[in-house]
């Protein structure tokens, strides 16, 4: 029975490595549809090479983000202001801005006056909107004793002096508050990225082992 014995001695693809690698890729899939598309494309001969490319791209992005932080700050400011202009045009965008302003206790990109960019909130004399010279409710400093949200709390607030505004709305911009949040949570943010990087390196090793197993099986066909 030499043929039968030889059949059982052929190298096989490790099941544990194969299914663990599959589960590993599912984790990254939930990070976005883009990773799903990349994963489908990369499930071939260059799987480990492509994971390595992603890893070094992320590393380069982190370095560039530090070197060009002023440019990134300007782009973030531009991004927020463009969304301020379109605040009433998209309910999802509106909810996103409201969440950001409430979470980071901020108003506008640089400050409350950025809401002059929006046609409903600007302070021009020709603006017929009731929200003229106001800000969205998400800019308002919430009273913990309030059970019902006052969505009109920002009306006419920018007609007041800045010192008077501070008691009712957030006067700091979201760009500065976001930077402050990153600094305050630097260890956590860095830990998350290091953890993701280590997982990717681990995935590269698993992928390389799987490719080696597959090549070993093909060599005996």
C-alpha positions in Angstrom: 0.0 0.0 0.0 2.8 2.5 -0.7 0.6 4.8 -2.7 -2.0 5.1 0.1 0.8 5.8 2.7 2.2 8.5 0.5 -1.2 10.1 0.2 -1.5 10.6 3.9 2.0 12.0 4.2 1.3 14.9 1.8 1.5 18.3 3.4 -1.8 19.9 4.1 -3.0 23.5 4.7 -3.3 24.1 8.4 -6.9 24.4 9.3 -6.3 26.5 12.4 -4.2 29.0 10.5 -6.6 29.2 7.6 -9.7 29.9 9.7 -7.9 32.1 12.2 -6.7 34.2 9.2 -10.3 34.4 7.9 -11.5 35.6 11.2 -8.7 38.1 11.4 -9.8 39.6 8.0 -13.4 39.9 9.2 -12.3 42.2 12.1 -10.8 44.5 9.5 -13.9 44.3 7.3 -16.0 46.0 9.9 -13.7 49.0 9.7 -15.2 49.9 6.4 -16.4 48.8 3.0 -13.1 49.8 1.5 -11.2 47.2 3.5 -13.7 44.6 2.2 -13.0 45.5 -1.4 -9.3 45.4 -0.8 -9.5 42.1 1.0 -11.4 40.5 -1.9 -8.8 41.7 -4.3 -5.9 40.7 -2.1 -7.0 37.1 -1.4 -4.5 35.8 -3.9 -0.8 35.2 -4.3 0.2 38.6 -2.9 -1.9 38.6 0.2 0.9 39.1 2.7 2.7 41.6 0.4 -0.5 43.7 0.3 -1.0 43.7 4.0 2.6 44.9 4.4 1.9 47.7 1.9 -1.2 48.7 4.0 1.0 48.7 7.2 3.7 50.9 5.7 1.1 53.3 4.2 -0.4 53.7 7.6 3.0 54.4 9.1 3.8 56.9 6.4 0.4 58.6 7.0 1.2 59.0 10.7 4.6 60.5 9.9 3.1 62.9 7.3 0.3 63.8 9.7 2.9 65.0 12.2 5.1 66.8 9.7 2.2 68.5 7.9 0.0 69.1 11.0 -0.5 72.8 10.1 -1.7 71.9 6.7 -4.0 69.2 8.1 -5.4 71.8 10.6 -6.2 74.1 7.7 -7.9 71.3 5.8 -9.9 70.3 8.8 -11.0 74.0 9.2 -12.0 74.1 5.5 -13.9 70.8 5.8 -15.9 71.9 8.9 -16.7 75.3 7.3 -17.9 73.6 4.1 -20.2 71.4 6.2 -21.4 74.4 8.1 -22.6 75.9 4.8 -24.6 72.8 4.0 -25.9 72.2 7.6 -29.6 72.3 6.6 -29.2 70.5 3.3 -28.6 67.0 4.7 -30.1 65.6 7.8 -27.2 63.1 8.3 -24.6 65.9 8.0 -26.7 68.0 10.4 -26.7 65.2 13.0 -22.9 64.7 12.5 -22.2 68.4 13.1 -24.5 68.5 16.1 -22.8 65.4 17.6 -19.3 66.9 17.0 -20.2 70.2 18.6 -21.9 68.6 21.6 -19.1 66.0 22.1 -16.2 68.4 21.9 -18.1 71.4 23.5 -17.4 73.6 20.5 -19.1 75.8 17.9 -18.0 76.2 14.3 -14.5 75.5 13.0 -12.8 78.5 14.7 -15.7 79.9 16.7 -19.4 80.7 16.7 -19.0 83.4 14.0 -18.3 80.7 11.5 -22.0 80.2 11.4 -22.2 83.4 9.3 -21.3 81.1 6.4 -24.7 79.4 6.6 -27.6 81.2 4.9 -30.0 80.6 7.8 -27.6 81.7 10.6 -25.7 84.6 9.0 -26.1 88.1 10.4 -26.8 90.1 7.2 -29.7 92.5 7.3 -31.3 90.8 4.3 -31.5 87.4 6.1 -35.3 86.8 6.8 -34.6 83.6 8.8 -35.6 83.4 12.5 -32.2 81.8 13.1 -30.4 85.0 11.9 -27.4 85.8 14.1 -27.9 82.5 16.0 -26.2 79.1 16.2 -27.6 75.6 16.3 -28.8 74.2 19.6 -25.7 71.9 19.7 -23.6 75.0 20.4 -25.5 75.7 23.6 -24.2 75.0 27.0 -26.6 72.4 28.4 -28.2 72.9 31.8 -28.0 69.5 33.6 -31.4 70.4 35.2 -33.1 70.6 31.8 -35.2 67.6 31.0 -36.4 68.8 27.6 -33.9 70.0 25.0 -34.4 73.7 24.0 -33.8 73.7 20.3 -34.2 77.5 20.2 -31.5 78.2 22.8 -29.1 79.6 20.1 -31.5 82.2 18.7 -30.0 85.7 18.5 -27.1 84.7 20.7 -24.4 86.3 18.4 -26.1 89.7 18.8 -24.7 89.6 22.4 -21.1 90.6 23.4 -18.6 87.7 23.5 -18.5 87.7 27.3 -22.2 87.4 27.4 -22.2 84.5 24.9 -19.8 82.4 27.1 -22.6 81.7 29.6 -25.0 80.3 27.0 -22.9 78.8 24.1 -19.6 77.2 23.5 -17.2 79.9 22.2 -14.3 77.6 21.2 -13.9 76.3 17.7 -14.1 72.6 17.0 -10.6 72.5 15.3 -8.9 73.6 18.5 -11.1 71.4 20.7 -10.4 68.4 18.5 -6.6 69.0 18.8 -6.9 69.4 22.5 -8.9 66.1 22.7 -6.1 64.3 20.7 -3.5 65.7 23.1 -5.5 64.7 26.2 -6.0 61.2 24.8 -2.7 60.8 23.1 -1.8 57.6 24.9 -5.1 56.0 24.1 -5.0 57.0 20.4 -1.4 55.9 20.0 -2.2 52.6 21.8 -5.1 52.0 19.4 -2.9 52.6 16.3 -0.1 50.5 17.8 -2.5 47.7 18.5 -3.9 47.8 15.0 -0.3 47.8 13.6 0.6 44.8 15.7 -2.5 42.9 14.5 -1.6 43.7 10.9 2.0 42.4 11.4 0.5 39.3 13.0 -1.8 38.9 10.0 1.1 39.2 7.6 2.8 36.3 9.4 -0.4 34.2 9.3 -0.9 35.0 5.6 2.7 34.1 4.7 2.3 30.8 6.5 -1.0 30.1 4.7 0.6 30.9 1.3 3.5 28.5 2.2 1.1 25.7 3.1 -0.8 26.2 -0.2 2.4 26.2 -2.2 3.5 23.0 -0.4 0.2 21.3 -1.3 0.4 22.5 -5.0 3.9 21.1 -5.2 2.6 17.6 -4.4 -0.2 17.7 -7.0 
